[in-house]
Amino acid sequence: MEPDSDAPEFTLAEVLEMESLYKEKGEETFSEKCCEELATKFSFSAHRIGKESIECKQVKSWFYEKHHRTAPKDTQHTSFEEFVSSLRNKASGISSPATSGPVVPLDSPVLTDTMRPSDKSKAERVAELTDLRYEALSAKDGAWFDVASFLNYRVLYSGEIEVRVRFSGFNHDEDEWVNMKRAVRERSIPLEPSECHKIKVGDLVLCYRANADHALYSDAHVLDIERNIHDAESCSCMFLVKFDYDETEAKVDVNQVCCRPT
């Protein structure tokens, strides 16, 4: 897949702000007024000095893509286990595109980007994987981001599979090779205020963390829960979590927590 040179290069702060706004307002973010205000705000931000300005249509496109990825699907998606299994099956049957030569075993040298499974074209494989809903762990900052697409994969000497991912809302310059087993998983699920009962002490959650240096979504474990009586529209419960990344503790509300699929 050729890099999309026209894709907007949103900064991390901009992506997180749009994520938060979409979670709060949903389809209301599609409005011209909302997108225009965000585009203007981003374009004149100090973080965008030296970068191209952001247009309203780029913000709106990001929200539409976000909505498409999070909306319920009518068709049944391949499970994560089936996805991994299919990659392993394809990897075990890879041969050189120039010949119909022997199968390359999993313990062979790292496969180059020009070596492809013979049964399907790259475009067909990418189309299949793009419709799936996953998140991947960035090695740059230890945070999880939604996967916009899987661009390629390769097999290491050890037999482990690495996939090259494009993170949602980020330019091709931010593409990364990540370990399929340890750094790719099904998307975490944002919670509605009425769903706070789903979180239990000891649970692994994806949690928003912010300080002077960063604002990211990272893995954390729930240490304690302060449950309060509330209605279905707003939750006043508080969750004490410890981030796996640096073992710091923080109190967060339900809007900052995503649970793992069961």
Phi, psi and omega in degrees: 000129179284141178302141179274097185289345181268357182293137180293137180265079177289143175282165180301317180299321180293317179299315181294323178294319179291322176302312182296318181293320179295320179297326182280319190246346178061231185291348176297338180288351179285346186296148180300320182297313181299313183292323179293318180296318179294317180300317178295316180299313181295318185297328182259009179287149178296334180288346184257010177298127181088358178248163177291149178289159180260136179261157180304317183295332178289320177295315180298319178298321179296316180294321178297318179296318178300317180296318180298321183285332185260347180289146177300142180258147176283328181271154181277128180279152172296136179290162181299319180297320179293323179297311179298317181298320180294322177295318180296320179296319179293318182297325182286349181244021182282136174224167182297136181292342182280340183218176172256043187290192186291159177294140177270116182290164183295336181266015177283168178303163181306134180284139178278166182294345182271355181264118188236153170298144187275346187280329181223151178286163179299319181300319179294319181294317180296320178299321178295312187286330183296330182283348179278161187241105184226165171230154183228151182269120178280129179286345184286325184221006177068025181245157179262138178228150175298142178269123176280321179197155172261122187266330186191172171210161180210159181246130181274170176307322183288349184094352179286150181258135171245142177240146177263123186243151169250123181282141182299128178087359182246153180284167181299339178296340181263005178301145180222150166274127180229153179288126184298322185282320188260342189232013175227136180203170175297150183300141171289156189249118175298148183254142170278158179306328182282356185253013184298337180294344180289340182272129180238157175300133181096348181293146168276128179228159171263122192231140177287129178231137183217139171211197184294338186259333185204165174215101191221168172256121184226160177291143177209160176245141182281123180265323184202155181228129174256098184271133179235155177285131180203170179271185184281348184269336181214142182245131179252009178290152178235145184236125175270120183235155173242122181286133178294332187298313183223008177064021174281154180249150180204152173262129183227160176258180187295333180291344181259005186238135170240135181267160179274143177301144180264000000 
